[in-house]
Amino acid sequence: MLRKLLLGVALFAAGASYGQNQTPLYTVVDGYKVDPFTMKGFRTWRAAACDRCHGANQEGMVGPSLVNSLKVLTKEEFVKTVRDGRLDKGMQSFGSSQQVMDNIDALYAYLKGRSDGAITRAKVEPIPQ
């Protein structure tokens, strides 16, 4: 079990960092077990009810697929979109949501993990300690 955990962490952490010599953006084991920071992002996703427009699997409904969008959006573009909304396209602003804004980095980590394919299902669980 420990070998499997270490292998999973090493594989996904290596490809999921902001850049060289920086902390990984997210850590995933078995495709759905995530670190506490990324778990906070998933909880923020659920609390903000983003699935109403972007779908339960982030693959789009009324709003676009975030799995696809986060392949091209920079983090700055993501934050601006969430904070300011895109009223012309029907997306509300979350800039006044303290929970969303306090956890915007964690939300980005969760969604980026989904977009990168490291998180293989929408509903995640904490990595067992």
Phi and psi restraints in degrees (value plus and minus 20) as a CYANA .aco file:
   2 LEU   PHI     -83.6   -43.6
   2 LEU   PSI     -61.1   -21.1
   3 ARG   PHI     -80.8   -40.8
   3 ARG   PSI     -62.3   -22.3
   4 LYS   PHI     -84.4   -44.4
   4 LYS   PSI     -62.0   -22.0
   5 LEU   PHI     -82.0   -42.0
   5 LEU   PSI     -68.3   -28.3
   6 LEU   PHI     -84.2   -44.2
   6 LEU   PSI     -59.6   -19.6
   7 LEU   PHI     -83.8   -43.8
   7 LEU   PSI     -65.9   -25.9
   8 GLY   PHI     -81.4   -41.4
   8 GLY   PSI     -64.1   -24.1
   9 VAL   PHI     -83.4   -43.4
   9 VAL   PSI     -64.7   -24.7
  10 ALA   PHI     -84.0   -44.0
  10 ALA   PSI     -63.2   -23.2
  11 LEU   PHI     -85.5   -45.5
  11 LEU   PSI     -66.4   -26.4
  12 PHE   PHI    -102.5   -62.5
  12 PHE   PSI     -53.2   -13.2
  13 ALA   PHI     -87.6   -47.6
  13 ALA   PSI     -53.1   -13.1
  14 ALA   PHI     -83.2   -43.2
  14 ALA   PSI     -58.1   -18.1
  15 GLY   PHI    -116.7   -76.7
  15 GLY   PSI     -20.1    19.9
  16 ALA   PHI    -138.1   -98.1
  16 ALA   PSI      14.7    54.7
  17 SER   PHI    -124.1   -84.1
  17 SER   PSI     141.2   181.2
  18 TYR   PHI     -85.6   -45.6
  18 TYR   PSI     -53.0   -13.0
  19 GLY   PHI     159.4   199.4
  19 GLY   PSI    -195.2  -155.2
  20 GLN   PHI     -83.3   -43.3
  20 GLN   PSI     124.4   164.4
  21 ASN   PHI      39.8    79.8
  21 ASN   PSI       5.9    45.9
  22 GLN   PHI    -139.1   -99.1
  22 GLN   PSI     142.0   182.0
  23 THR   PHI     -83.8   -43.8
  23 THR   PSI     122.3   162.3
  24 PRO   PHI     -79.3   -39.3
  24 PRO   PSI     125.5   165.5
  25 LEU   PHI     -87.1   -47.1
  25 LEU   PSI     -59.0   -19.0
  26 TYR   PHI    -172.0  -132.0
  26 TYR   PSI     140.4   180.4
  27 THR   PHI    -149.2  -109.2
  27 THR   PSI     111.1   151.1
  28 VAL   PHI    -152.2  -112.2
  28 VAL   PSI     118.4   158.4
  29 VAL   PHI    -146.1  -106.1
  29 VAL   PSI     116.3   156.3
  30 ASP   PHI      39.4    79.4
  30 ASP   PSI      -1.5    38.5
  31 GLY   PHI      63.5   103.5
  31 GLY   PSI     -32.1     7.9
  32 TYR   PHI    -165.8  -125.8
  32 TYR   PSI     -22.2    17.8
  33 LYS   PHI    -120.7   -80.7
  33 LYS   PSI     103.8   143.8
  34 VAL   PHI    -145.0  -105.0
  34 VAL   PSI     142.5   182.5
  35 ASP   PHI     -87.7   -47.7
  35 ASP   PSI     144.3   184.3
  36 PRO   PHI     -79.0   -39.0
  36 PRO   PSI     -56.6   -16.6
  37 PHE   PHI     -83.5   -43.5
  37 PHE   PSI     -67.0   -27.0
  38 THR   PHI     -87.7   -47.7
  38 THR   PSI     -54.3   -14.3
  39 MET   PHI     -81.4   -41.4
  39 MET   PSI     -58.6   -18.6
  40 LYS   PHI     -82.4   -42.4
  40 LYS   PSI     -56.8   -16.8
  41 GLY   PHI     -84.7   -44.7
  41 GLY   PSI     -61.9   -21.9
  42 PHE   PHI     -81.9   -41.9
  42 PHE   PSI     -63.0   -23.0
  43 ARG   PHI     -85.0   -45.0
  43 ARG   PSI     -55.6   -15.6
  44 THR   PHI     -86.4   -46.4
  44 THR   PSI     -62.8   -22.8
  45 TRP   PHI     -73.9   -33.9
  45 TRP   PSI     -68.4   -28.4
  46 ARG   PHI     -87.0   -47.0
  46 ARG   PSI     -64.8   -24.8
  47 ALA   PHI     -84.2   -44.2
  47 ALA   PSI     -55.8   -15.8
  48 ALA   PHI    -102.2   -62.2
  48 ALA   PSI     -25.1    14.9
  49 ALA   PHI      36.2    76.2
  49 ALA   PSI      20.1    60.1
  50 CYS   PHI     -82.2   -42.2
  50 CYS   PSI     -44.8    -4.8
  51 ASP   PHI     -85.2   -45.2
  51 ASP   PSI     -39.6     0.4
  52 ARG   PHI     -77.9   -37.9
  52 ARG   PSI     -55.1   -15.1
  53 CYS   PHI    -129.6   -89.6
  53 CYS   PSI     -53.5   -13.5
  54 HIS   PHI    -118.3   -78.3
  54 HIS   PSI     -20.9    19.1
  55 GLY   PHI      65.6   105.6
  55 GLY   PSI     131.2   171.2
  56 ALA   PHI     -81.3   -41.3
  56 ALA   PSI     -45.8    -5.8
  57 ASN   PHI    -127.4   -87.4
  57 ASN   PSI      -4.4    35.6
  58 GLN   PHI      42.1    82.1
  58 GLN   PSI       0.6    40.6
  59 GLU   PHI    -119.1   -79.1
  59 GLU   PSI     -11.1    28.9
  60 GLY   PHI      74.9   114.9
  60 GLY   PSI     128.5   168.5
  61 MET   PHI    -168.1  -128.1
  61 MET   PSI    -124.8   -84.8
  62 VAL   PHI     -90.0   -50.0
  62 VAL   PSI     -62.1   -22.1
  63 GLY   PHI    -108.5   -68.5
  63 GLY   PSI     146.1   186.1
  64 PRO   PHI     -91.6   -51.6
  64 PRO   PSI     144.9   184.9
  65 SER   PHI     -87.1   -47.1
  65 SER   PSI     100.9   140.9
  66 LEU   PHI     -98.6   -58.6
  66 LEU   PSI     -43.5    -3.5
  67 VAL   PHI     -79.6   -39.6
  67 VAL   PSI     -61.8   -21.8
  68 ASN   PHI     -99.8   -59.8
  68 ASN   PSI     -63.6   -23.6
  69 SER   PHI     -80.7   -40.7
  69 SER   PSI     -58.8   -18.8
  70 LEU   PHI     -96.3   -56.3
  70 LEU   PSI     -21.3    18.7
  71 LYS   PHI     -97.3   -57.3
  71 LYS   PSI     -43.5    -3.5
  72 VAL   PHI    -138.6   -98.6
  72 VAL   PSI     -47.0    -7.0
  73 LEU   PHI     -92.4   -52.4
  73 LEU   PSI     118.4   158.4
  74 THR   PHI     -97.5   -57.5
  74 THR   PSI     146.4   186.4
  75 LYS   PHI     -81.2   -41.2
  75 LYS   PSI     -60.3   -20.3
  76 GLU   PHI     -81.8   -41.8
  76 GLU   PSI     -61.7   -21.7
  77 GLU   PHI     -85.3   -45.3
  77 GLU   PSI     -59.5   -19.5
  78 PHE   PHI     -80.9   -40.9
  78 PHE   PSI     -70.0   -30.0
  79 VAL   PHI     -80.4   -40.4
  79 VAL   PSI     -64.9   -24.9
  80 LYS   PHI     -80.9   -40.9
  80 LYS   PSI     -62.7   -22.7
  81 THR   PHI     -84.3   -44.3
  81 THR   PSI     -65.6   -25.6
  82 VAL   PHI     -86.7   -46.7
  82 VAL   PSI     -65.6   -25.6
  83 ARG   PHI     -86.0   -46.0
  83 ARG   PSI     -67.5   -27.5
  84 ASP   PHI    -115.7   -75.7
  84 ASP   PSI     -38.1     1.9
  85 GLY   PHI      56.7    96.7
  85 GLY   PSI     158.9   198.9
  86 ARG   PHI    -156.9  -116.9
  86 ARG   PSI      53.9    93.9
  87 LEU   PHI     -76.9   -36.9
  87 LEU   PSI     -54.0   -14.0
  88 ASP   PHI     -84.5   -44.5
  88 ASP   PSI     -40.9    -0.9
  89 LYS   PHI    -129.9   -89.9
  89 LYS   PSI     -15.1    24.9
  90 GLY   PHI      72.8   112.8
  90 GLY   PSI     -15.2    24.8
  91 MET   PHI    -112.5   -72.5
  91 MET   PSI     104.8   144.8
  92 GLN   PHI     -93.3   -53.3
  92 GLN   PSI     141.1   181.1
  93 SER   PHI    -103.5   -63.5
  93 SER   PSI     118.7   158.7
  94 PHE   PHI    -129.2   -89.2
  94 PHE   PSI      -6.7    33.3
  95 GLY   PHI     -80.8   -40.8
  95 GLY   PSI     -45.7    -5.7
  96 SER   PHI    -114.4   -74.4
  96 SER   PSI     -19.6    20.4
  97 SER   PHI    -107.8   -67.8
  97 SER   PSI      87.7   127.7
  98 GLN   PHI     -81.2   -41.2
  98 GLN   PSI     -60.8   -20.8
  99 GLN   PHI     -81.0   -41.0
  99 GLN   PSI     -65.8   -25.8
 100 VAL   PHI     -85.4   -45.4
 100 VAL   PSI     -68.3   -28.3
 101 MET   PHI     -87.9   -47.9
 101 MET   PSI     -55.2   -15.2
 102 ASP   PHI     -87.5   -47.5
 102 ASP   PSI     -43.5    -3.5
 103 ASN   PHI    -139.5   -99.5
 103 ASN   PSI       2.2    42.2
 104 ILE   PHI     -81.5   -41.5
 104 ILE   PSI     -56.5   -16.5
 105 ASP   PHI     -88.0   -48.0
 105 ASP   PSI     -58.9   -18.9
 106 ALA   PHI     -89.1   -49.1
 106 ALA   PSI     -59.5   -19.5
 107 LEU   PHI     -81.4   -41.4
 107 LEU   PSI     -63.6   -23.6
 108 TYR   PHI     -80.8   -40.8
 108 TYR   PSI     -63.8   -23.8
 109 ALA   PHI     -79.8   -39.8
 109 ALA   PSI     -65.5   -25.5
 110 TYR   PHI     -81.2   -41.2
 110 TYR   PSI     -70.3   -30.3
 111 LEU   PHI     -88.3   -48.3
 111 LEU   PSI     -54.8   -14.8
 112 LYS   PHI     -86.5   -46.5
 112 LYS   PSI     -59.4   -19.4
 113 GLY   PHI     -80.8   -40.8
 113 GLY   PSI     -59.2   -19.2
 114 ARG   PHI     -86.2   -46.2
 114 ARG   PSI     -65.3   -25.3
 115 SER   PHI     -84.4   -44.4
 115 SER   PSI     -59.0   -19.0
 116 ASP   PHI     -92.3   -52.3
 116 ASP   PSI     -33.8     6.2
 117 GLY   PHI      66.2   106.2
 117 GLY   PSI     -17.8    22.2
 118 ALA   PHI     -93.8   -53.8
 118 ALA   PSI     -58.3   -18.3
 119 ILE   PHI    -115.3   -75.3
 119 ILE   PSI      90.9   130.9
 120 THR   PHI    -112.1   -72.1
 120 THR   PSI     -27.9    12.1
 121 ARG   PHI    -160.9  -120.9
 121 ARG   PSI     133.1   173.1
 122 ALA   PHI     -87.1   -47.1
 122 ALA   PSI     -61.0   -21.0
 123 LYS   PHI    -105.9   -65.9
 123 LYS   PSI      99.4   139.4
 124 VAL   PHI    -131.2   -91.2
 124 VAL   PSI     147.4   187.4
 125 GLU   PHI    -153.1  -113.1
 125 GLU   PSI     137.5   177.5
 126 PRO   PHI     -87.2   -47.2
 126 PRO   PSI     127.7   167.7
 127 ILE   PHI     -86.8   -46.8
 127 ILE   PSI     107.8   147.8
 128 PRO   PHI     -80.8   -40.8
 128 PRO   PSI     118.6   158.6
